[in-house]
Amino acid sequence: MASIDAKKLSIHIPVFTNHHTSIKKKILRFLGYGVENSGVYTVNALNDFSISLKDGARLGLYGPNGCGKSTLLRALAGVYDPSAGDLFVNGKVASLIDILGGFDHEASGIENIYIKCLLLGLDKSEIDLIKPSIIEFAELGEFINLPIRTYSSGMLMRLGFSIVTAVKADIILMDEWLSVGDEKFIKKAEDRLQKYISQSSIFVIASHNMKLLKSLCTEIYRF
């Protein structure tokens, strides 16, 4: 059974600047306008967050920009390690935060299906089984055999969406609702997304749209 348990979770992100290395900064310091610092800052992106989610949970994250919604999602996805506190995630996670992550723009659509699915934890035999349905749903025609650098942004989104939602997951993470493709494809994608979410054990979405969150979630956390 899938579950998420966070206890006093904090995420502190180091931010490195080019203060000492950029030519502009060196010139400004030479002219007497530079300000010396270490070139490293720490952003407290999330502080003392606690929550427990079990099978059937539908959680909406609501709050202003910079409050920690996206940071929390990335921590749940395994992108960020806890700086303090504890985080336990049990179950296969599907992150729809960056559906184009991992793409090789010199590789073809077919090749990127394999690349993306391998990154999502599938083996070749599993990819072979779902590849035909991904190709059919993406509706890219002969473009599926071309390098994705030749794709429009909409075509890239369709391919990424088709791949991610073809992989079964216990926990689904989203940062705002996805809208991909033209009007016809958007309706088709939303139907698929609703079904995909309904088949998951836990669903977590961040949004600025309270009406959307109320329609999708059983509980809402306000930052």
FENWOBEL-V176606 format. One record per residue. N is the residue number from 1. RES is the residue in one letter. OMEGA is omega in radians with two decimals (999 if undefined). NEAR is the number of other C-alpha atoms within 10 Angstrom. Layout:
{{N/RES/OMEGA/NEAR} {N/RES/OMEGA/NEAR}}
This chain:
{{1/M/-3.10/10} {2/A/3.10/19} {3/S/3.04/18} {4/I/3.09/18} {5/D/3.08/16} {6/A/-3.13/20} {7/K/3.14/15} {8/K/-3.10/15} {9/L/3.07/21} {10/S/3.10/25} {11/I/3.10/23} {12/H/-3.03/18} {13/I/3.07/17} {14/P/3.11/11} {15/V/-3.10/10} {16/F/3.13/11} {17/T/3.10/13} {18/N/-3.03/12} {19/H/-3.06/17} {20/H/-3.00/16} {21/T/-3.08/10} {22/S/3.13/10} {23/I/-3.13/11} {24/K/-3.12/13} {25/K/-3.14/17} {26/K/3.13/15} {27/I/3.14/12} {28/L/3.10/12} {29/R/3.13/14} {30/F/3.13/10} {31/L/3.10/9} {32/G/-3.13/9} {33/Y/-3.08/11} {34/G/3.05/15} {35/V/-3.10/10} {36/E/2.96/10} {37/N/-3.05/10} {38/S/-3.09/10} {39/G/3.14/12} {40/V/3.09/12} {41/Y/3.05/13} {42/T/3.12/11} {43/V/3.07/11} {44/N/-2.99/13} {45/A/3.14/16} {46/L/-3.07/23} {47/N/3.00/16} {48/D/3.13/13} {49/F/3.13/17} {50/S/3.08/14} {51/I/3.09/12} {52/S/-3.12/12} {53/L/3.12/18} {54/K/-3.12/14} {55/D/3.14/15} {56/G/-3.11/16} {57/A/3.06/20} {58/R/-2.99/22} {59/L/3.02/21} {60/G/3.10/27} {61/L/-3.03/26} {62/Y/3.11/20} {63/G/-3.10/16} {64/P/3.06/11} {65/N/3.09/10} {66/G/-3.08/11} {67/C/3.09/15} {68/G/-3.10/22} {69/K/-3.10/23} {70/S/3.09/22} {71/T/3.11/19} {72/L/3.13/23} {73/L/-3.13/23} {74/R/3.05/18} {75/A/3.11/18} {76/L/3.14/24} {77/A/3.13/20} {78/G/3.13/14} {79/V/3.12/11} {80/Y/3.00/15} {81/D/3.10/17} {82/P/3.02/20} {83/S/3.09/14} {84/A/-3.13/15} {85/G/-3.07/15} {86/D/3.07/16} {87/L/3.12/22} {88/F/3.12/12} {89/V/-3.11/17} {90/N/-3.13/14} {91/G/3.12/15} {92/K/-3.05/18} {93/V/3.00/22} {94/A/-3.14/21} {95/S/3.06/22} {96/L/-3.14/22} {97/I/3.12/20} {98/D/-3.04/13} {99/I/3.11/22} {100/L/-3.14/17} {101/G/3.11/11} {102/G/3.13/15} {103/F/3.01/20} {104/D/-3.01/16} {105/H/3.06/14} {106/E/3.14/13} {107/A/3.14/16} {108/S/3.08/19} {109/G/3.11/26} {110/I/-3.13/19} {111/E/3.13/17} {112/N/3.01/22} {113/I/3.13/25} {114/Y/-3.12/20} {115/I/-3.09/17} {116/K/-3.12/21} {117/C/3.06/21} {118/L/3.10/15} {119/L/3.13/13} {120/L/3.02/17} {121/G/3.13/12} {122/L/3.02/15} {123/D/-3.01/12} {124/K/-3.12/11} {125/S/3.10/8} {126/E/3.13/14} {127/I/3.13/21} {128/D/-3.12/13} {129/L/-3.06/10} {130/I/-3.10/15} {131/K/-3.13/17} {132/P/-3.13/11} {133/S/3.09/13} {134/I/-3.13/23} {135/I/-3.12/18} {136/E/-3.08/11} {137/F/-3.07/18} {138/A/3.10/21} {139/E/-3.12/15} {140/L/3.13/16} {141/G/-3.12/9} {142/E/3.11/8} {143/F/-3.12/15} {144/I/-3.14/20} {145/N/-3.11/13} {146/L/3.06/15} {147/P/-3.06/17} {148/I/3.02/23} {149/R/3.11/14} {150/T/-3.08/13} {151/Y/2.92/18} {152/S/3.13/10} {153/S/3.12/12} {154/G/3.12/13} {155/M/3.09/20} {156/L/3.13/23} {157/M/3.13/20} {158/R/3.13/25} {159/L/3.14/26} {160/G/3.13/25} {161/F/-3.11/25} {162/S/3.13/24} {163/I/-3.04/26} {164/V/-3.09/21} {165/T/3.05/21} {166/A/-3.10/17} {167/V/-3.11/19} {168/K/-3.12/14} {169/A/3.08/20} {170/D/-3.06/19} {171/I/3.14/26} {172/I/-3.13/26} {173/L/3.12/22} {174/M/3.04/22} {175/D/-3.00/19} {176/E/-3.12/18} {177/W/-3.11/16} {178/L/3.03/15} {179/S/-3.03/16} {180/V/3.03/22} {181/G/3.14/18} {182/D/-3.04/12} {183/E/-3.13/10} {184/K/-3.10/9} {185/F/3.13/16} {186/I/3.12/15} {187/K/3.12/14} {188/K/-3.13/14} {189/A/-3.13/22} {190/E/3.08/15} {191/D/3.13/11} {192/R/-3.12/17} {193/L/3.11/17} {194/Q/3.12/11} {195/K/3.14/12} {196/Y/3.14/16} {197/I/-3.10/20} {198/S/-3.12/13} {199/Q/-3.14/16} {200/S/3.10/21} {201/S/-3.12/21} {202/I/3.13/25} {203/F/3.12/25} {204/V/3.14/24} {205/I/3.03/25} {206/A/-3.14/25} {207/S/3.00/20} {208/H/-3.06/15} {209/N/-3.10/14} {210/M/3.13/15} {211/K/3.11/9} {212/L/-3.12/14} {213/L/3.14/23} {214/K/-3.13/13} {215/S/-3.06/9} {216/L/-2.91/18} {217/C/3.09/16} {218/T/3.07/13} {219/E/-3.09/14} {220/I/3.07/18} {221/Y/3.12/12} {222/R/3.11/11} {223/F/999/12}}
